[in-house]
Amino acid sequence: MSRPTSARAALPPSPDEVFDALLWALDHDFTALREHRRLAHLGPASRRRADGQLVDRWRAVAATCRGLAG
């Protein structure tokens, strides 16, 4: 049984999602990548927050692109 969308959104991003978002930022949003790197080195809690923010940005851009393609 799958989780409701709201519960899924509350989970931290998986390492694969973070990796994909980092690769996306490297190619498409260097400002977001720099911000992630700046925050990620401040400690574990800051790293989790930076990962979540980057993945959220990546997902939002992906959703926008899917909307334009369809």
N, C-alpha and C positions, 0 to 999 in steps of 0.2 A: 504494500500500500504506500503510495507516495504521500509526502508531506504537503500541507497546504502551502500556497505561495508565500504567505506572510512568514511562516516558520522557516522556509527555505531562505528567504531574504535576510533573516536574522543570523544565519550561520556565517562564520567567517569564510572567506574565499579559500578554495583548495589551492595547494601549491601549484597545480597545473594552471589554474585560472590566473594566479599571480604571474607565473612565467609567461603565459600568453599575453597578458596585459602589459608586461614589461617589454616584450618584443614589439607589440603594437606601438607603445609609446616611443620606443627607440626609432621607429620608422615614421611615426605620424604626429607625435606630440612631445617634443623634447622638453618643453616647459613642465609638463606633468611628470616626466621621468626625473628631471632635476629635483622637483619638489618631493617626489617619493624618496629619492636617494638621500635628500637632506634630512627628512623626518625618520627614515628607517634606521638611521644610526644613533638615534637618541635613546633607544632602549626597546625591550620587547613589546611593551604596550603601545609605544609609538609606532613600532614596526607593523603591528597588527592593524592599527588605525590607518597607516599609510597604504598598506596592502589593500585594505577595504576601499579606501577612497580611489585608488588607481583602478581597481577592478570595476567599481561602480562607474567611473568615467568611461572605461573601455566598453562596458555593457551598454551604456547610454548611446555612445557613438555607433556601436554595432546595431542597436535597435533602430536608430535613425537611418542608417544605411539600408537596413532591411526594408524599412518603410518606403524609402525612395526607389528601391529596386522593384517593388511589387506594384 
